[in-house]
């Protein structure tokens, strides 16, 4: 582990403070590349305009024609939170604009990912004139060909990286497609479909459609956009931070989508104090549980609920699935630990694991946990069908995982049946008999792409807060900002004296810690072993309010 301090741009710091930004927050902003108040001020009217997204106005025109001609539109989604929120935004927005619209989401265990020919056959039964893919489709060459044979037009909206061959869709909107000059490549699936709906509304305005129809307020959907964006771990550039900021504002104001409100109620957290981390760690896992263990239709139904009571009923089912997912994950982690114990992980550049008993809906979580622990690219496999394994991979910053898989497919075109994804996460299928061969190719490829230095975990910490100057309100203000992938929450390194400690619920450590001559309450999640009297640790600072008592609280992240 290598720890280094983030560099503060003092010129930017002074400029931000002079413009009225809280000095502590200005310090963190300047260390994240923000140089001017305009970069720190997130205004929805300053997002990149919809017409800047290649083919967006063309797709809007096609959809406007479909609405006016009363053609049936069918949305094909994906089974993660980005896919669920994308589907919900598409269905809600199109209904607001008078479209006849329905949706279909593949069950991962029956159909796998994307617009496959099998899904097109299923979709045909609903008699659509147009299929819109959301958060998928850029790799669905065969599925689009099948739809074309049936006379169904396909509109692809996606954000994943394209392969060498694009599907013959009627229109493709994807910021990552070749030739697209959209300034932000980091829109996720829900961001892309939201942009398509913005362009559609503009097109219908041009056609005077809203003279006789109510013009929709698409900002009513921005909390769904925020949820999908945070959950999909896309980098939070300024454009994405703006979308998330306005979504969080809607949640805090009590105006959130009924499904989001019902899922929030399960966390027992005050909506006015909701942060981006709550979307990532409290709401998204409960939605994802539907796609991991059952069918994401349940999650989409929750987000499409018109009443809070209906949403609350569905949310209780999602909660039960999430509890089951945790239990399965715990068992799989135990099994993975046994395998990892027998591997010399430190001598390897990559990790690939398989167990015939593992649940394919949970392998992505296990891959992520192992990646975090060993700081290596990880792929975890489960049995998909007889003789076929499905893999889910997570990567480190220095290795583009999809590109690595692409290289493997070029070395041996027979080894990967399917693959896709992006830099940090990818999915693939292989034959069970090829597992050992894949492990060899994966290790060889990763070794050719990165160095041993890349395997050293580097943690960038912020300049520590001076607690003689910092108030509870300062901490609350700092934590209420939009933090996440590519724009991380401030973390610090410090030396503590452990004043008191006790174990909570058999798995967390509750502590009182002495830091800068002050005693703070602290929590160390998922750590159940007592600590020595003096420790050095990476930590973050939280604001905690309980029974009207407001305190600054330390959250330990790891010991150093």
N, C-alpha and C positions, 0 to 999 in steps of 0.2 A: 504494500500500500504506500502510495506517495501522496502527501498532502501539500498543496500549495495555496497561497493566498491570491484571491482575485485582485487584479490591479485596478485601483481607483483612478479615474480620469478627473483630476482636480479642477481642470478648467470647466469640464462639463458639470462637475459637482457644484461649483460656485454659480454657474449659469442657472442651474435648476433651483438652487436655494434662492437666488435673487428673483426668480420667477414665482416664488411662493411655495415650492415643494418642501415638505417636511425634511429637515436636514438628514435625519437617519435614513429615510426612504431615498432621498437624493443620492446618498452614498451607494446604496445598493443598485439604484438605476444606473449610475455612472459606471459601475463595475460590470454592467450588462450591456454596455454599448449605447445607452441613451445619452445623447449629447445636448438635446434641446427640449424645451418644454413642449414643442409640437410633437416630439416623439413620445412623450409621456402622456399626452392628452389623447384619450381614446374617444373619438367621435364617430358615430355610425355614419354620418353623412360624408366622412372622409375615407370610408373603405374603398378598395379598388372597384371601379364601376363595373357593372355586370357585362357591358358590351366589350370589355377588355378580355373577356374569356373566350377563346377561339370557339367558333360555331355556336355561341350562346344565343345570338340573335336569330340565327337560322333555326335552331331548335325551338325557340320561342314562337317563331312564325308557324312551324309545323304543328305545335301544340295549340296555338290559337285557332288554326284551321280546324283541328280536331274538335275543339270545344264548340265552334260555330256549326260544324256539321254533325254534332252530337255523336261522334265516334266513341266507342268504348276504349278506355285506356287501362292497361293493367301494369302495375308496378311490381317488379321482381326485386326483392330485397336480399339482405344477407342476415346471418344469424348471430351477429354481435351487436354491441350497443350502437356503433356507428350505423350499421345496417338497419337496426330498428328505428333509430331516430330519423334516418334518411327516408325510410318508408313512411313514417308518421308525418314528416314535413311534406312529402310529396302528396300523400292522400289528402291531408288537411288543406293544403294550399290549392290543389286542383278542385276540391269540392267547393272551397270559398269562391272559386272563379267559375263555378257552374259546370264543371266537367263531370262526365260519367266515369267514375274511377273505382277500381278495385285493386287488391294487392295479393301477392303470393310470395311466401318466403320458403326457400328449400329447407327441409329437415336435413340436418347435416348427416344423420345416420343413414338416410335412405337415398339422398340425391347428391350429397357433397356440396361443394361451393360453386356459385355462379350460375349463369344461364346455360345449363347443359341441354342437350337434345331431349333428355327425359323430362326436364322441367318445362321445356317448350311444349311437349306433348300434353303435359298436365295443364299448362296455361291455355292451350287451344280449346279445352273444354269450356272455358269462360268466354269464348268468342270475342277476344279483343281485336280491335283494328290496329292498335299500337301497344307495344311493350316498351316500358321505360325500365332500364336497369338502374339501380342505385347502389353505390358502393361495390359494384361488380360489373362485369361485362367486357372489360377491355381485352380479356384473354378468351372470350367465349366465341371463338371462330366457328366451331361446329354448331353451337346452339343458335347463333344468328343465322347461319345457313339454313338450319331447319325451319326457323321462323319465316325466312324469306320464301321457302318452298310452300309454306302454308298461306302466303299472302299477308303475313303480319309484319308491319314495319317495326323495326327496333331502333330505339333511341338509347344510346349508351351514355350514362353519367357515371363517372368513376374517378378515382384518384390514384389507383395503383399504376405501377410502371407497365408500359406496353411491352409486348414481346416483339419479335421480328415481323410477325404477321398480324395485321389489324383485322378485326371482324368487319364484314361487309354490311355495316349498319347504315341506316338512312342518315344518321347524324351521330357524332361522338363529341361529347363535352368532357374534357379531362385536362386539367392544367399540366399534366405530365406527358401528354401525347406529343409526339414530335412536331415541331413547328409552332407550338402554342407559346405565345409571348407573354402570357399572364405573369405579372411580376412576382406573385407568390405561388410557389409550387407546393405549398403545404396545406391547401384546403383538403379536408377529409371528405368522405362521401356525403355527409349531411351538409357540409359547406357548399359542395358542388350543386346539389339539388336545390338548395336555398338560392343560390345564384341563378339557376335556371328559372326558378319561380319569380324572382325579381325581374328578370328579362321578359318573362311571359306577361306579367302584369303591365310592364311598360309597352309591350306590343299590343295588348288589349286596349290600353289607353289610346294608343295611336289610332285604333280602329273604332274609337268612340263606344266601345263595348259597355263602359260603365255609365253611360247616359241612362241606360235602362236596367242596369244591374249594380248591386252594391260593390264598391271597390274594397277589396280586402286589406286589412292591416296586417301585413306579413310579419311585423314585429311581435305579433302574438305568438309566433313560432320560434322566437329567438332563443328561448330557454332550451328547446330541443336541440338547436344548433350548438349551443354551448355544451350541453351534455355529451353529444357525439364527438365534438372536437376534443374535449378534455379526455374522454374515455379512449379515443383512438391513438393517443400519445403522439399526435403530429406536432412538430415544432410550433411554439406559440410566437410567431412573428407578429408584427404590429397588426396586420389584418386579422389574424386569428384571435389575438388578444382583444381586439375591439368586439368581435362577435361574442366572445366569452364574457366580456365585461357587461355587455347589455343583457345577455342571458342571465347572468348572476343578479343584475339589478332587478330583473323581472321576478326572479325567485324570491329575493329579499323583500320585495314589495308585497308579497302574498298573492301575486297574479299568475303563478306558475301553472303550467299544464296540469290538469287533475291527476294524471298518472304520476308525474314527478312529485306532486304534493303528497300523494298516497305513499310513495316510496320514501319520501322525506320523513313522513310521520313515523315510519318504522325505526328511524335513527334517533328519534326523540330529541332532535336538535332544533333550536329556534331558527325558523327560516331567515330571520333578519341577520343571523350570524353565520349564514352559510358561506363557505369558501370553495374555491375550485377543487381543493383536495377532497371535499365532501362529495363532489360529483364523481371523482375518480375512485374513491375508496369506499363510499357508502351506497351511492345510487347505481353506478355502472355494474358492480358485481351482482347486485340483485337482478338487474335486467339480463345480464349475460348468463345467469344461471338457467334461464329458460332455454336459450340456444345451446347451452352446454349439455344439459341433461334431458331436455324434452323437445320443445318446438318453440322457436322465437315468436311464433304467432301469438302466444300468450303475452309476451312482453309488448308486442306492437298493439295488441288489444288494450293493454293498460294505458299506453300513450295516446290511443285514439278514443279513450273513454270520454264521454261528454259530461259525466257527472262524477263528483268526488266519491260518492258511495259505490258506484260501479267500479271505479279505479281501485278503491280500497279493498274490495272483495278480491280482485285479481292480484293486487299487491300481496295479499296474504298468501296466495298460492306461490307467488314468486319467492317470498320469504322462505317458505317450506322447501322449495327447490334449492335455494341458496344454502340452507342449513345442511341439506343432503350433499350438496357439492363440497362443502367444507369437510364433511366426514370422508367422502371419497378422496379428496385431496390429501387429507391427513394420512390415509392408508397408503396412497401412492407415494407420498414423500418418504414414508418408512421404507417402502420397497426400493425407491431410488437411492436412499442412503446406504442400503446394503450393497447395491451395485457400485456406488461411488467409492465405498470403502475398499473395494477390490481393484479399483482403477487407480493408477498413478496420475491423478488429474494435473498435478503440477508439471509433469513431464510432457503433457499434451497441449496442443493449441486449440483443440475442440473437444466437445463431449457429445456423444450420441448414445442414447439408451433406448431399450425396448423391453417390454414385459407383456406377455400375452393376456394378462389379467387387467391391464390398465384400461381406463375409460378414455375413449378418444375425445370426449368433450372437455377433459380437464388437462390434457397433455400440454397445452399452451401455458397454463399457469405453472405447472411443474418446471417446464423449460425456463420460464422467467425466474423462478425461485433459484434454480441451479445457476443460471447465468449471473444473478446478483451475488451469489456466494463465491463462485470461482472466477468470475470475470473472464469468461470464455464464451465463444459462440456455442449454443446448445441446441440440439434437436432431439425431441422425445417422440417416440413412436408408440402407437397402439394398433391393435388389429382392427382393420376396417371391414374386411370381408375375407372369405377363405383365400388364403395365399397372398393377401394384399395388406400392406401396412400404410397407415396414415401418419405423417409426421408434422409436428408443429415446432418451429424454431424461433429463437430469440438471439439477438446479436449484441455485440459491443460496438462502441462508437467507431472503431477503426476498421470494421469489416462490414461491407455491404452484403447482406445475406442473400438477397435475390440474385445479385451478380455472381456470388460464389456458386450458387446452385446452377446458374446458367453456364458457368465454366465447366462444372461437373457434367452437365448434359452434353457439352461439346466434346469432352474427353471420351465419354462413352454414352452415345445417344440412347442406349437400351436401358440405362440404369434408372432414370427417372420417368415414371409414367406421366405424372403431371407435376407442375410446380408453379408458384407465383408468390407475389408479396412485394415487400419493399426493403429498405435498408436494414431496419431493426427487427423485422418480423416476417416470416414466410411460412408457407405450407407446402407440402409435397406428398406424393404417394410413390411407393416402391413395392416391388415384389418381396414377400417375406424371405425368400431364398437369397435375395440380394443384399440383405441387411449388412452382413460383414463386409461385403465388397463396398457398399456405400460408406461405411465407417472409414474404410481405408481412403477412399477418394475424398471424403470430406476433410479428413485430417491433412492429407497431402495438399489439397487446394487451399485450405486456410493457412497452412505453413508458407505457401507461396505468395500469399497476399498480405500478411502482416508479420511483424517482428515480435520477438520475445518481450521487447519493451512495451508493445501495445497491450500485452497481457497483464501489465502492472496496473492495478487499479489506482487511478488518480482522482483525488477528491479536492475540488476547489472550495475553499472556505472564505467567508466574508470577514471583513474587519470587525472584530468583536464589538458588541454594544457596550457602552459605559452605563452601567445600571444606576449610577448616581445621577444620571441625566435623563434616563429613559422612563417614561410613564406607562401605565397600563394602556392609556389611550394611544400612545405611540405604537405600542406593539399591536394593538387591535387594528390600527390604521395600516400598518405595514402588512399584516397578514390578510387584510381584506382586499389587497390588490390581486390582479390576475397573475398567478405563478403556475409554472408547469414545465412541460417538455421544452427544452431550449431556452427557457427563461425561468430558472429554478428559484424556488423559495430560498431565502437567505439561511445558510447554515454556518455554524461556527465551531471552532475547536477551543476547548478550555480544560483547565485542571480543577477538579472538585474535591472537596472533602465530604465523604458520606457521613451525614449526621445521624440518619435513621433510615431504615429500609424494612419493607415487609412485602410478602408475595400476595398478589391479588388473583383470584380465580385460578390458581394453580399455574398461571402462565405469564403474568405481568409483574413487574417490580415497581412498587410505589416507594418513593424516596423523599427525604429532605436533604438537599445539597447546599454546601457552603460555596459561594462563588462571589468574588469581589467583596468579601466581608459581609455578604448578605445571605440569608438562608432562603432557598426557594423550594417549593414543592416541585417534584419531578416524577416523570413516568418513563419506564423503559419497557415498551411493548414487546411481547413475545420473548421475554428473557426472565427465566424463573430461578436463576442462581444468584446468590448473594454476592455483592461486590466487595472488594477490599476497601479499606478506609480512605485511601487516596486513589483517584482515578484520573485518567486523561481521556476525553471523549469528544466525538462529534455530536453536536446538539442543535436543536432549533428552539425558538422561543415562542410560546403560545400565550394567548390571553384566555383566562378561564374564569367564568362567572358561575357561581353556584349559590342559590338562595340569596341573591343580591350582593354576595361577597365577591369582589373583583380582585383577581390576583394574576401576576405574571407567573407562568409555569414553564419549566424546562422539560423538553422531551428529548431524551437521549436517543441517538440514532445508532451509534456503534462506539465501542471502546478502541482506542488507538495505542 
